[in-house]
Amino acid sequence: MITGNTKLLGVIGHPVEHSLSPLMHNAALEKLRLDYVYLPFPIEPQNLATALDGFAAIGVVGFNATIPHKQAIVPKLSNIEPIARAVGAVNTVVRKDDKWIGTNTDVEGFIAPLQSLDRDWSQTNALVLGNGGAARAVVAGCTQLGCASVRVVGRNLQKLEEFRDSWQDSPLSPLKVNVQVHEWGYIPEIIKEANLLINTTPIGMYPKIDNSPINADLFLHLPKDTIVYDLIYTPSPTKFLQYAQQADKTAIDGLEMLVQQGAAALKIWLRRETVPVDVMRKTLQQQLYK
């Protein structure tokens, strides 16, 4: 029941109607029996600063930021946590001491399902498909895991070089971010060394479910122990992960990243060490795979 005392959380984006965050967060808040509600806020880019003032005025506790606000919100916040500076994007904001503080829980969400595996990450070579915003969180995550190397492939050499250079003097220090970049055509050559293959592109996402960022035959060149990870969570499995399963590789989709980044944000807002992750996961599974 929403009352005059109900505290506000939410997600800002444009568009934001498709977001699954309200489903999983409200399910968790209900389980915890807390007087909070999580709402989607459609905020157009030109209204971002006004929205922040409005949120402060009505006492919003915190919120998530999604496209197109993840980068644009950075200069409008009072403080940015080092992990968000390294990624160059904020996806979680909390009100603290009358100031907006930004961080990034995408990195924690990305590495969560990997940390549950029995793997020596210091012997793992990561190959990242794509060099957009999602790839930045993946590179930071691979660095935190301690991967031996991180290679990023893309289609535009200039953007790839800018991506690589942006990690110099990274706030992740003393962790060393060692990123090598390659144009897309080099994939057949470098995929042979990849123990961790990650798709950060939207290729294969609904409704274009018959597409994959790489062809099925390339999966046959992967090392025996390779983990294949697709950040896409609908459909499940994507064509990319179907190819991985056919090649007898461990396959991970993006649902757990979505759940874990949300759980990490909820812990920040509620100042709790634990939240009902199982409830959040089950709620999303029921919605996506019904």
C-alpha positions as CSV (number, residue, x, y, z in Angstrom):
1,M,0.0,0.0,0.0
2,I,1.4,3.4,-1.1
3,T,1.1,6.1,1.6
4,G,2.3,9.6,2.3
5,N,5.3,8.0,4.0
6,T,6.3,5.7,1.1
7,K,9.9,6.3,0.0
8,L,10.6,6.6,-3.7
9,L,13.1,4.8,-5.9
10,G,13.1,4.5,-9.7
11,V,14.8,4.3,-13.0
12,I,15.3,7.2,-15.5
13,G,15.6,6.7,-19.2
14,H,14.1,7.6,-22.6
15,P,12.4,5.4,-23.4
16,V,12.0,3.6,-20.1
17,E,8.6,1.8,-20.5
18,H,10.3,-1.4,-21.5
19,S,12.5,-1.6,-18.3
20,L,12.2,-4.7,-16.2
21,S,13.8,-3.0,-13.2
22,P,10.4,-2.0,-11.6
23,L,9.3,-5.7,-11.6
24,M,12.3,-7.1,-9.8
25,H,12.8,-4.2,-7.4
26,N,9.2,-4.0,-6.3
27,A,9.1,-7.8,-5.8
28,A,12.2,-7.5,-3.5
29,L,10.7,-4.5,-1.6
30,E,7.5,-6.4,-1.1
31,K,9.4,-9.4,0.2
32,L,11.3,-7.2,2.7
33,R,8.0,-5.6,3.7
34,L,9.5,-2.1,3.3
35,D,7.4,1.1,2.6
36,Y,9.2,1.8,-0.7
37,V,8.1,1.9,-4.3
38,Y,10.3,1.7,-7.5
39,L,8.9,3.6,-10.5
40,P,10.0,4.2,-14.1
41,F,10.6,7.9,-14.9
42,P,10.6,8.8,-18.6
43,I,13.1,11.7,-18.7
44,E,14.0,13.3,-22.0
45,P,17.7,14.3,-22.3
46,Q,17.1,18.1,-22.2
47,N,15.1,17.6,-18.9
48,L,17.8,15.7,-17.0
49,A,19.0,18.6,-14.8
50,T,15.5,19.6,-14.0
51,A,14.6,16.0,-13.1
52,L,17.5,15.9,-10.6
53,D,16.3,19.0,-8.9
54,G,12.8,17.7,-8.8
55,F,13.9,14.3,-7.3
56,A,15.8,16.2,-4.6
57,A,12.8,18.3,-3.8
58,I,10.4,15.3,-3.3
59,G,13.0,13.2,-1.4
60,V,13.8,10.5,-3.9
61,V,16.2,8.1,-2.1
62,G,17.9,6.8,-5.2
63,F,17.5,5.8,-8.8
64,N,19.0,3.8,-11.7
65,A,20.0,5.5,-15.0
66,T,19.8,3.9,-18.3
67,I,20.0,5.0,-22.0
68,P,20.5,7.8,-22.8
69,H,21.5,9.2,-19.4
70,K,24.4,6.9,-18.2
71,Q,27.1,9.2,-19.5
72,A,25.2,12.5,-19.5
73,I,24.5,12.4,-15.8
74,V,28.1,12.2,-14.8
75,P,28.9,15.9,-14.7
76,K,25.6,16.7,-13.0
77,L,26.4,14.7,-9.8
78,S,28.2,15.8,-6.7
79,N,30.5,12.8,-6.6
80,I,31.4,9.8,-8.7
81,E,32.7,6.6,-7.3
82,P,36.1,5.3,-8.8
83,I,34.5,2.3,-10.6
84,A,32.0,4.6,-12.4
85,R,34.8,6.9,-13.4
86,A,36.7,4.0,-14.8
87,V,33.7,2.8,-16.8
88,G,32.8,6.3,-17.8
89,A,29.2,5.8,-16.9
90,V,26.8,5.8,-14.0
91,N,23.9,3.4,-13.6
92,T,23.1,3.9,-9.9
93,V,22.6,7.2,-8.0
94,V,21.9,7.6,-4.3
95,R,21.0,10.7,-2.2
96,K,23.5,11.2,0.6
97,D,24.0,14.3,2.8
98,D,21.8,16.3,0.3
99,K,24.1,15.3,-2.6
100,W,23.7,13.0,-5.5
101,I,26.4,10.3,-5.5
102,G,26.9,8.1,-8.7
103,T,28.3,4.7,-9.0
104,N,28.2,1.7,-11.4
105,T,26.9,-1.7,-10.5
106,D,27.1,-3.1,-14.0
107,V,30.6,-4.3,-13.3
108,E,29.5,-6.2,-10.1
109,G,26.6,-7.6,-12.0
110,F,28.8,-8.8,-14.9
111,I,31.3,-10.6,-12.8
112,A,28.9,-12.2,-10.3
113,P,28.0,-15.4,-12.3
114,L,31.7,-15.7,-13.3
115,Q,32.9,-15.6,-9.7
116,S,30.7,-18.6,-8.9
117,L,32.8,-20.7,-11.3
118,D,35.9,-22.7,-10.4
119,R,38.4,-20.8,-12.6
120,D,41.9,-19.5,-12.4
121,W,41.3,-16.1,-13.9
122,S,45.0,-15.3,-14.0
123,Q,45.2,-17.8,-16.8
124,T,42.2,-16.5,-18.7
125,N,42.3,-14.6,-21.9
126,A,39.1,-12.5,-22.5
127,L,37.9,-11.6,-25.9
128,V,35.2,-8.9,-25.9
129,L,33.0,-8.4,-29.0
130,G,32.0,-4.7,-29.3
131,N,33.5,-1.5,-27.9
132,G,30.4,0.4,-26.7
133,G,29.3,1.4,-23.2
134,A,28.6,-2.2,-22.2
135,A,32.1,-3.2,-23.2
136,R,33.5,-0.7,-20.8
137,A,31.8,-2.4,-17.8
138,V,33.0,-5.8,-19.1
139,V,36.7,-4.6,-19.4
140,A,36.6,-3.3,-15.9
141,G,35.1,-6.5,-14.7
142,C,37.7,-8.6,-16.4
143,T,40.4,-6.5,-14.9
144,Q,38.9,-6.9,-11.4
145,L,38.8,-10.7,-12.0
146,G,42.5,-10.6,-12.8
147,C,42.3,-11.9,-16.4
148,A,45.6,-12.4,-18.0
149,S,44.6,-10.4,-21.1
150,V,41.7,-8.5,-22.5
151,R,41.2,-8.1,-26.2
152,V,38.4,-5.9,-27.6
153,V,37.2,-6.2,-31.2
154,G,35.1,-3.6,-33.1
155,R,34.5,-2.3,-36.6
156,N,35.8,1.2,-36.4
157,L,39.6,1.5,-35.8
158,Q,39.5,5.1,-34.6
159,K,36.9,4.3,-32.0
160,L,38.8,1.2,-31.0
161,E,42.0,3.2,-30.4
162,E,40.0,5.8,-28.5
163,F,38.6,3.0,-26.4
164,R,42.0,1.6,-25.6
165,D,43.6,5.0,-24.8
166,S,40.7,5.9,-22.5
167,W,42.0,3.3,-20.0
168,Q,45.3,5.1,-19.4
169,D,45.6,6.4,-15.8
170,S,42.4,4.5,-15.0
171,P,40.8,5.1,-11.6
172,L,40.9,1.3,-11.2
173,S,44.6,1.7,-10.3
174,P,46.5,-0.1,-8.8
175,L,44.7,-2.6,-11.0
176,K,46.4,-2.4,-14.4
177,V,43.9,-2.2,-17.3
178,N,45.8,-3.8,-20.2
179,V,43.5,-3.6,-23.2
180,Q,44.4,-4.7,-26.7
181,V,42.1,-3.7,-29.6
182,H,41.6,-5.4,-33.0
183,E,39.4,-4.8,-36.0
184,W,36.6,-7.3,-36.5
185,G,38.4,-9.2,-39.2
186,Y,41.0,-10.4,-36.8
187,I,38.5,-12.6,-34.9
188,P,39.4,-15.9,-36.6
189,E,43.0,-15.4,-35.7
190,I,42.7,-14.3,-32.0
191,I,39.6,-16.4,-31.0
192,K,41.9,-19.5,-30.7
193,E,43.3,-18.1,-27.5
194,A,40.1,-16.9,-25.9
195,N,39.1,-18.7,-22.7
196,L,36.3,-16.1,-22.0
197,L,34.3,-14.9,-25.0
198,I,31.8,-12.0,-24.3
199,N,29.2,-10.5,-26.6
200,T,28.5,-6.9,-25.7
201,T,26.8,-6.0,-29.0
202,P,23.0,-6.0,-29.5
203,I,23.3,-8.6,-32.3
204,G,20.9,-11.4,-31.7
205,M,18.6,-9.5,-29.4
206,Y,14.8,-9.8,-29.9
207,P,13.3,-9.4,-32.5
208,K,16.3,-10.3,-34.7
209,I,16.8,-13.6,-32.9
210,D,18.4,-15.5,-35.8
211,N,21.5,-13.2,-35.8
212,S,24.8,-13.9,-34.1
213,P,27.9,-11.6,-33.9
214,I,30.1,-14.5,-35.1
215,N,29.4,-17.6,-37.2
216,A,29.0,-21.1,-35.8
217,D,32.2,-22.4,-37.3
218,L,34.3,-20.0,-35.2
219,F,33.2,-21.6,-32.0
220,L,35.0,-24.8,-33.1
221,H,38.3,-22.9,-32.7
222,L,37.8,-22.0,-29.1
223,P,39.9,-23.6,-26.4
224,K,38.2,-26.6,-24.6
225,D,37.6,-24.7,-21.4
226,T,36.1,-21.5,-22.9
227,I,33.2,-19.7,-21.2
228,V,30.8,-17.9,-23.6
229,Y,28.9,-15.0,-22.1
230,D,26.1,-13.0,-23.9
231,L,24.9,-9.8,-22.2
232,I,21.6,-10.2,-24.0
233,Y,18.9,-11.9,-21.9
234,T,16.1,-12.1,-24.4
235,P,15.8,-14.5,-26.2
236,S,17.4,-17.2,-24.0
237,P,19.5,-18.7,-25.4
238,T,20.5,-16.4,-28.2
239,K,21.8,-17.8,-31.4
240,F,25.3,-16.9,-30.1
241,L,24.8,-19.1,-27.0
242,Q,23.2,-21.8,-29.1
243,Y,26.3,-22.0,-31.1
244,A,28.3,-22.1,-27.9
245,Q,26.2,-25.0,-26.5
246,Q,26.6,-26.9,-29.7
247,A,30.4,-26.6,-29.4
248,D,30.1,-27.9,-25.8
249,K,31.0,-24.6,-24.1
250,T,29.8,-23.2,-20.8
251,A,27.1,-20.6,-21.8
252,I,25.9,-17.7,-19.6
253,D,23.2,-15.2,-20.6
254,G,22.6,-11.7,-19.4
255,L,19.8,-12.3,-17.0
256,E,22.0,-12.9,-14.0
257,M,23.9,-9.7,-14.8
258,L,20.6,-7.8,-14.8
259,V,19.6,-9.4,-11.5
260,Q,22.9,-8.9,-9.7
261,Q,23.5,-5.2,-10.8
262,G,20.0,-4.5,-9.5
263,A,20.6,-6.3,-6.2
264,A,23.8,-4.3,-5.8
265,A,21.9,-1.0,-6.4
266,L,19.2,-2.0,-3.9
267,K,21.8,-2.7,-1.2
268,I,23.2,0.8,-1.7
269,W,19.8,2.5,-1.4
270,L,18.6,0.5,1.5
271,R,22.0,0.3,3.2
272,R,21.6,-3.4,3.7
273,E,24.1,-6.2,3.2
274,T,21.6,-8.6,1.8
275,V,18.5,-8.4,-0.4
276,P,16.3,-11.2,-1.7
277,V,18.2,-11.9,-4.9
278,D,16.2,-15.2,-5.5
279,V,12.9,-13.3,-5.5
280,M,14.3,-10.8,-8.1
281,R,15.6,-13.5,-10.3
282,K,12.4,-15.6,-10.2
283,T,10.3,-12.5,-10.9
284,L,12.2,-11.8,-14.1
285,Q,12.3,-15.4,-15.2
286,Q,8.5,-15.6,-14.9
287,Q,8.1,-12.4,-16.9
288,L,10.6,-13.3,-19.6
289,Y,10.1,-17.0,-20.1
290,K,6.3,-17.4,-19.5
